[in-house]
Amino acid sequence: MFSPRLIVICLTAALGTAAASAADWPTWRGPQGNGHSEEKSLPLNWSKTENVKWSVPLDGEGNSSPIVVGQKVFITHAPKMSPLRGLRCYDAATGNLLWKHESSYEVKEPTHNTNPYCASSPVSDGQRVIAWYGSAGLFCYDLDGNILWNKDLGKVQHIWGYGSSPLIYENLVILNFGPGLNAFVAAFDKQSGNEVWRKEFPEQKSKTEGEFRGSWSTPVVAKVGDQTLLLMSLPERLYALDPKSGEEVWSCGGLSNKLVYTTPLVAGDIVVAMCGYGGPALAVRGGGQGDVTETHKLWTHPRNSQRVGSGVVVEGLVYILNENGSAWCLDPKTGEKKWDQARASSVSWSSMTHAPGRIYVNNTEGTTFVIEPNPAEYKLLAENKLGETTRATPAYANGKIFIRTYKNLYCIEAK
């Protein structure tokens, strides 16, 4: 049954249900969840007055990223100074608001002032959109904004709030719920919302709301060698599960500072995981069973920079922009830095995205850097300033870039 708290506001009729297309950007990190776009006509340069197709003001700050399904752009959103949590749907061609749904959550929910409510990005399979609003629940909609199901999964109780986004794998919606006192990983039937499996890991849970422990990492389903695995970066360990059952295939210790934000990266049969808050990074060779810490771990960087945004793998190499603005190119086999650009940016929480011949990444000041994926040297191709705070990762679809700042949602397109 739907909660009586629900407030549904349909502003106009929307387009009918359609299957997801190759040009869509249906999750936080794109079609494969790995930050790769096949778009070849993305703009290289823009500003607030150049190559902006449209922009719409937002009545509240937010860190979640847009997704794109056909001609619709979706963002999760919490109006400022409001108990409302919800989803908004915009016309990709015009920026017109097609519909919105909001659920009221009256209980004060802890979070950090840099992490506004509705920090989790939505996900779509081309027929439905699923959004997680933390303590306010997990919601599934059709593309016209009708609620298909919703689940109350309990409270998120951590002083820094939440940030992991749901993902869809075959008939399942998989969610890393937490961090804090109540933390687990669960899969739900995407059609009914029924829980299919749930796993609780002792490393996930905090003893207090203020403990420096937790995972804000969005899991990823990827092929590692000849296995399809659900990869999860949790406090202290990297886990590889069977996505259909949740059963553990292998795990590797070494994420020892107990705070994780980034998504695992896959380079062939190697998985790279990185802690936040100055913690270590590590790489694991796939193909193992059980605890593979001693048998399959390739390398560890004992202590590194804070990382919030995730990197991207291009032609077998890992590129990442650390929170402090330093950019790296790493060899995942050895951990060797091909280059280290100390001041590539100011502070950044955005994840990298690769389009043919380019890597795009934002800093928190609203500047998007376009970098050449070049293992020989750091090469900046463009620097595009909007001058508005952003901690979200843009979406890339149909030759357009959709950027969510704390003030506006932008559509960038070359003229």
N, C-alpha and C positions, 0 to 999 in steps of 0.2 A: 504494500500500500504506500502511496505517496505521502510524504510528511505534510501536515497542515501548515508548516512554515513556508511552503513554496509560494512564490509569486511569479507568475509567468506573464511576460509582457511581449506580445507579438505586434510588431510595428508595421509589418507589411508581408505579403505573401512572398515566399522564397521559391527558388527553383527546385524542381523535383529531385528525388534521389538519383545519384549516378555512381557508377563504379569509379574507384580511384584510378587516375591516369598517371602515366609516367611523369607528366609535367607537374603533378601535385607535390606539395611539401606537407605531408600529412602528420608529421611528428616533429618534436623539438629539434632533432638533428637530421631531418630529411627522410627520404623513402627507406633507407637501409639503417637508419639510426646511427650513422657513422660520420655525418657531416659532409657528405659528398653530393654535389649537384651536377647534373649533366647539362645545365643551361650554358649555352655558348654565346648568348647575346646580352648578357648582363652588363649594365653600365659600369664603366671604370671610374667616372668622375661625377660628383654631384655636390650640392650645397643646399641651403635653405631656399635659394632662388634659382637653382639650376637642376634640371632633370627631376623635379618633384611633380609627379602626375597628380597626386592629391595628398592632403593631410587632414586628419580629423582630430579635434581636441579630446582628451580623456579627462574625466572628472576624478582621477585618482592615480596614484603612482603604482607601478607594478614591475616585477622582474620576469614574469612569464613571457614566453616567446609566441609569436603568431604561428598558426599553421594555415595552409591553403588547400582547399578542396574544390576543384573546378573553378568557378567564378566567385567563390566565397572565402573570406578570410575570418578566422576565428581567434579570439583571445579570451583567456580567463581574466576577470577584472573584479576588483573590489572598490567601489566608490569611497572617496576619502571621508573619514569620520563617520563611517556607516557600518551597521552590522551585516550588510548585504554582501553575498559572494555569488559570482555568476559567470556566465558565458555570453559573449557578444559576437554577432555575425555581421560582417560588412560585405558590401559588394566590391569585389576586387577591381572592377573597372572604374567605379565612381567614388568609393569610400562611403556611400550611403549605408546607414545602419538598417539592416534588414530585420533583425529581431534580437531580443536579449531575454535571458532568463536569469532570475535572481532568487536566491534562497537566503533567508534571514537567520543568522547565527548570533544570538544575543549574549552568549557567554564570552567573557574576555579570554582571548586566546593569546598565549605568550608568543612573542616574536622579537626580532631585532629591528631597530629603526631603519636599517638598510635592506630589510626583507619584508616588504608589505605583504598583506594577505593575498591569496590567490597566486602564489609564487610558482605553482605547478602548471606546466603547459598542457594543453589538450592534445588528444590524439584521435585520428579518424581512419576508418577503413574504406571510406568513400560512400558508405551508407549510413553510418552513425558516427557521432562525436562523443568522446568520453572525457570528462574533466573531473579532477580531484580538487576539492576545496578544503583540504585538511580536516579539521574537526567537523566541518559542515557536511562532509560526506563525499561519496563517489557517485557521479551522475552520468547517465547515458541518454543522449538525445538522437532523434533523427535530424536530417539536415534542415528541416523546417522549424526546429526548436521544440518539437513535442518530446516530452519526457517518456523514455521507454522503460527505464528502471532507475532506482537509486538505492544506495547502500550506506547505512550508518556504520562506520568501522571503528568508532570510538574517538577519543580525543588525542590530538597531537600535543605533547607536553614537553617542550624544549624551549629554552629562553631565546633561541635564534630562529624558531619557526621551522618551516619545512621547505622543500624545493624539488624533490624527486618528481618526475612526470610518469604517468602511466604509459605502457607500451602495449601494442597489439601483436600477438603471434598466433597465426591461424585462427582458431575460434576462441582464443583466450585474451583477456585483459590482465596484464601483470603489473603489480604495483609494489614498490618498495615503500612501505608505510613507516613513518617515523620522521625524524629521530625522537629520542626521549624515553619516557617511562613505558610507553606502549609502542613497540617496534616489531615488525615482522615483514615477511614477503609473502604475497598471496596472488593467486590467479583466479579469475572469475570468468564464467561463460559470458561471452560478449553479447549474446542474444537475450539471455534471461537474467544475468547478474548473479546467478547462483555461484557460490564459492566452489571451486574445483579442487584446489589444494592450498595449504598454508604451511609455512615454515617459520619457526622462530629460532634465531641464532643468538646465543648468549652474549656474543660480542656487541650486538646491536643496541641492547637496552641500557639506559642510564639508570643510575641509582637515585639521582635527583634531577630536577629540571635544569639545573645549572651546571651539571657535569660536562666537561669538555670531551664529549664522546658522541659520535653519531655519523650517519651516512645520509647525505643529501644527493647521492649519486643516482642517476637514472640507469637501471640495468640495460643491457643490450643483448639481443639474440644474434649470434653470429656463428659462421662456420669456422672452426679452428681445426685445421687438418681435415680429417674426414668426419668430424663430429659437429653437430649443431648443438650449441650450448647457450644457456642463459648465464651471462657473466655479470657478477655483482661485486662491486667494491664496498666492503663493509669495514667497520673498525677492526683493525688487526689482521684481517684476512681477505684475500680475493677468492671468491667462490665460483665454481662452474657447476651448474645444475642442468638436469634434463628439463627443458622448458615445459614439457607436457605433464610431468608428474611432480616436479619440484625435488626429485631425488638428487642427492649430491653425487657428482661424478668425481670431482677433485677439488682441492682447496690448497692455497699457498699462504703461509704466514709472511709477515714483514711490513704490513701497513700499520706501523707501530705507534704512530702518534694519536691514533683513535679518532681522527677527524678526516672524512673523505667527502669530496664534492664532485670530482670529475668522473666521467663515464669511462669504463675500460676501453682501450684501443686494441685493435687486432691487426697484426701485420703477418699475413700468412698463417703459420702455426704458432705464432708468438703473441701473447697477451701482455700489454703494458698497463699497469695500474699506478696511480699517483695519489699520495695523501695531500691534504691541504695543511694550512697552518705551519708551514715549514717542515713538514714531515717527509718521509722517504718516498722514492719511486722504485718500482721493481718490474722485472720482466720474467714471464714464465713460458716455458715451452709446453705446448699442448701434448695430449696423448697419454697423460698419466691417469692414475686411479688413486683415490684416497688423498692422504696428506702428501703433497709433492714438494714440500718446502726444501727438502734436502736433495731431491733427485732431479727436479725440473726447473728450479729457479735459476735463471741465467745471470742476473746481476741485481744489485741494489745500490741506489744512490742513498746513502744513510740519512742525509738531511739536505733539503733543498728549499726552494721558494714556496711561499703560499700559492696555491692554485685553486681557483674557483671554476673558471671556464675550462672546457675540455679541449684537447688537441685534435689533430687530424693526421691520418697516415696517407702519404702520397708517395707512390712508387717505392714502397717499402721503407720509408723513413718517417719518423714522428716529428711533427712540428707542433709547438705549443707556445702560447703567450701566457707567461706567469702573471699573477695578480700585480706584482710590482712593476710590470711593463717590460721585463726582459723576455726576449724571444729566443727559443732554442730550436735547433734541428738535431735530432738524436738518431743514432743507429740502434734499432731495437734489439739487434743480436748481441751487442756488446755494451750498450749504454753510453758509448762514446758520443760526445758532442761534436757534430760537424761544424757548427758555429754557435756562438752565444752573443746575441746583440743585447748589450746591457740596458740601453735606453730606447728600445723600440717604441715604447708608448708610456703613458702614465698608467694609473691603476686600471685594471681590466677584469671584469667578471664574465665577459662574453666568450663563447666557444668558437673555435675556428671552423670555417666552411671552405671546402675546396670546390671550385668550378674549373673547367679546363684552362690550365695555364695560370691560375690565380688562387690565392688564399685570401679570404675576407675575414676580418675580425674587428670588433669594436673595443673602445675603451669606455670608461664610465662617464667621460665628458661628452660623449656623443660623436666621437670621431671614428670613422671606419678606415682602417688601414688595409690596403690591397698589396699583398706581398707575392713575389714570384717564388714558387716552390723550387728552390735552387739549393742543392746540397753544398755547393762550393762557397756561397756567400749569402748574407742577408741582403735582399734587393727589394726596396720599396718602390712600388709602381704608382701608387696614388695615396692621398691622404684627404679624406672627405669629412668636412665638419658640419654637424647640425647644431652644436652648441647646447645640447640638452642632455641631462643625465639619463643614461641608459645602462641597465645591467642585463638586458635581454639579448638573446641571439637572434639575428634577423632570419626571415624565411625567404626562399628563393624559388620563384615559379613563373613560368611563361614570360621570361625576359625581364621580370620585375623583382625588386627587392623590397620587402616589407619590414620596416624598422619600428619597433615599439620603444618610445622614450617615456620619461616620467610625465610628459605633457601631451604628447601626440602619438598617433599612429600614422606613419608615412608610407607612401607607395613611391618608390624610386624607379624611373624608367627612362632610358636614353631616348632623346627626341630625334 
